[in-house]
Amino acid sequence: INDIMDEAKMTANKEAKRIVVQSIQRLATETAIENSVTVFHIDSDEIKGRIIGREGRNIRALEAATGIEIIVDDTPEAIVLSGFDPVRREIARLALHQLVADGRIHPARIEEVVAKVRKQIEEEIVETGKRTAIDLGIHGLHPDLIRMVGKMKYRSSYGQNLLQHSRETANLCAIMAAELGLNPKKARRAGLLHDIGKVPDEEPELPHALLGMKLAEKYKEKPEICNAIGAHHDEIEQTSLLAPIVQVCDAISGARPGARREIVEAYIKRLNDLEQLALSYPGVIKTYAIQAGRELRVIVGADKIDDVETEKLSSEIARRIQDEMTYPGQVKITVIRETRSVSFAK
């Protein structure tokens, strides 16, 4: 037994890495884009006037019915729909499309079309949920859970589409469970449902993992699946081997390159921080963060710093960036020192 334990301790890390890498390699997925605006294209600019209506009554009716801000400006052949709820944006886009195609645009008609489109989207959400469950080979899901899975199509987390992320996590979980000799079907089910707490019908003040667990319990999912959903952010104790698998696969899907878009403000702040950090050293004249913050060019004065010190400076800046900042991947620091000698022949 001791020999087996020792061997397990020695090879566990290597084996775990092998399984994670294999699982990642066996899954190819799309990259993420998600915005808070949708651009609606129109054939000619005279339609804009009809959409606005007399004294703006049509556009006001549209905004009231959909809850989406409609921006009609001088951008040629385009109307911008702005709002944070992607379901509402999609309803506004489809309603506008129908109204423009039909040509009759007045407040009563707008309300009628929006109501019709809303019903259509509801049906599409259920259809998406059913299709996802069939694609992944998951049976016996409660109709409400199927609807929530469908709703994920219109939600995103850091720019990563939630349905895409859940499907990806489900497939990764199945691969990993199969590698470990566990039940891949259960793992796939837990992976698909792990973020269900992000799309509830009412929004109680609970972390999404715990809310997802409560929903799964309510709809009679098995205890180990409920536990895997609740424990994927360490908010409760993990009780089965499914839980760490879901946690790992969730992390892989969220952290892979191209999965999540950075928020622009945080990104710009990081570039500024990089430049300021390098500028704080004596002898540095200019700094440029390039390649989206993956490389930092530092230009030093030739009279202030000699060649040996430039070596020191680049490793010193690299060490400080490592200690003080968080960033994806690695940052290359290039210190540039230029000497010129000029003389004139008269």
Secondary structure in CASP SS format (residue, H / E / C, confidence):
PFRMAT SS
TARGET T0000
AUTHOR 0000-0000-0000
METHOD secondary structure of the structure
MODEL  1
I C 1.00
N H 1.00
D H 1.00
I H 1.00
M H 1.00
D H 1.00
E H 1.00
A H 1.00
K H 1.00
M H 1.00
T H 1.00
A H 1.00
N H 1.00
K H 1.00
E H 1.00
A H 1.00
K H 1.00
R H 1.00
I H 1.00
V H 1.00
V H 1.00
Q H 1.00
S H 1.00
I H 1.00
Q H 1.00
R C 1.00
L C 1.00
A C 1.00
T C 1.00
E C 1.00
T C 1.00
A C 1.00
I C 1.00
E C 1.00
N C 1.00
S C 1.00
V E 1.00
T E 1.00
V E 1.00
F E 1.00
H E 1.00
I C 1.00
D C 1.00
S C 1.00
D C 1.00
E H 1.00
I H 1.00
K H 1.00
G H 1.00
R H 1.00
I H 1.00
I H 1.00
G C 1.00
R H 1.00
E H 1.00
G H 1.00
R H 1.00
N H 1.00
I H 1.00
R H 1.00
A H 1.00
L H 1.00
E H 1.00
A H 1.00
A H 1.00
T H 1.00
G C 1.00
I C 1.00
E E 1.00
I E 1.00
I E 1.00
V C 1.00
D C 1.00
D C 1.00
T C 1.00
P C 1.00
E C 1.00
A E 1.00
I E 1.00
V E 1.00
L E 1.00
S E 1.00
G C 1.00
F C 1.00
D C 1.00
P H 1.00
V H 1.00
R H 1.00
R H 1.00
E H 1.00
I H 1.00
A H 1.00
R H 1.00
L H 1.00
A H 1.00
L H 1.00
H H 1.00
Q H 1.00
L H 1.00
V H 1.00
A H 1.00
D H 1.00
G C 1.00
R C 1.00
I C 1.00
H C 1.00
P H 1.00
A H 1.00
R H 1.00
I H 1.00
E H 1.00
E H 1.00
V H 1.00
V H 1.00
A H 1.00
K H 1.00
V H 1.00
R H 1.00
K H 1.00
Q H 1.00
I H 1.00
E H 1.00
E H 1.00
E H 1.00
I H 1.00
V H 1.00
E H 1.00
T H 1.00
G H 1.00
K H 1.00
R H 1.00
T H 1.00
A H 1.00
I H 1.00
D H 1.00
L H 1.00
G C 1.00
I C 1.00
H C 1.00
G C 1.00
L C 1.00
H C 1.00
P H 1.00
D H 1.00
L H 1.00
I H 1.00
R H 1.00
M H 1.00
V H 1.00
G H 1.00
K H 1.00
M H 1.00
K H 1.00
Y H 1.00
R C 1.00
S E 1.00
S E 1.00
Y C 1.00
G C 1.00
Q E 1.00
N E 1.00
L H 1.00
L H 1.00
Q H 1.00
H H 1.00
S H 1.00
R H 1.00
E H 1.00
T H 1.00
A H 1.00
N H 1.00
L H 1.00
C H 1.00
A H 1.00
I H 1.00
M H 1.00
A H 1.00
A H 1.00
E H 1.00
L C 1.00
G C 1.00
L C 1.00
N C 1.00
P H 1.00
K H 1.00
K H 1.00
A H 1.00
R H 1.00
R H 1.00
A H 1.00
G H 1.00
L H 1.00
L H 1.00
H C 1.00
D C 1.00
I H 1.00
G H 1.00
K H 1.00
V C 1.00
P C 1.00
D C 1.00
E C 1.00
E C 1.00
P C 1.00
E C 1.00
L C 1.00
P C 1.00
H H 1.00
A H 1.00
L H 1.00
L H 1.00
G H 1.00
M H 1.00
K H 1.00
L H 1.00
A H 1.00
E H 1.00
K H 1.00
Y C 1.00
K C 1.00
E C 1.00
K C 1.00
P H 1.00
E H 1.00
I H 1.00
C H 1.00
N H 1.00
A H 1.00
I H 1.00
G H 1.00
A C 1.00
H C 1.00
H C 1.00
D C 1.00
E C 1.00
I C 1.00
E C 1.00
Q C 1.00
T C 1.00
S C 1.00
L C 1.00
L H 1.00
A H 1.00
P H 1.00
I H 1.00
V H 1.00
Q H 1.00
V H 1.00
C H 1.00
D H 1.00
A H 1.00
I H 1.00
S H 1.00
G H 1.00
A H 1.00
R C 1.00
P C 1.00
G C 1.00
A C 1.00
R C 1.00
R C 1.00
E C 1.00
I C 1.00
V H 1.00
E H 1.00
A H 1.00
Y H 1.00
I H 1.00
K H 1.00
R H 1.00
L H 1.00
N H 1.00
D H 1.00
L H 1.00
E H 1.00
Q H 1.00
L H 1.00
A H 1.00
L H 1.00
S C 1.00
Y C 1.00
P C 1.00
G C 1.00
V E 1.00
I E 1.00
K E 1.00
T E 1.00
Y E 1.00
A E 1.00
I E 1.00
Q H 1.00
A H 1.00
G H 1.00
R C 1.00
E E 1.00
L E 1.00
R E 1.00
V E 1.00
I E 1.00
V E 1.00
G C 1.00
A C 1.00
D C 1.00
K C 1.00
I C 1.00
D C 1.00
D H 1.00
V H 1.00
E H 1.00
T H 1.00
E H 1.00
K H 1.00
L H 1.00
S H 1.00
S H 1.00
E H 1.00
I H 1.00
A H 1.00
R H 1.00
R H 1.00
I H 1.00
Q H 1.00
D H 1.00
E H 1.00
M C 1.00
T C 1.00
Y C 1.00
P C 1.00
G C 1.00
Q C 1.00
V C 1.00
K E 1.00
I E 1.00
T E 1.00
V E 1.00
I E 1.00
R E 1.00
E C 1.00
T C 1.00
R C 1.00
S C 1.00
V C 1.00
S C 1.00
F C 1.00
A C 1.00
K C 1.00
END
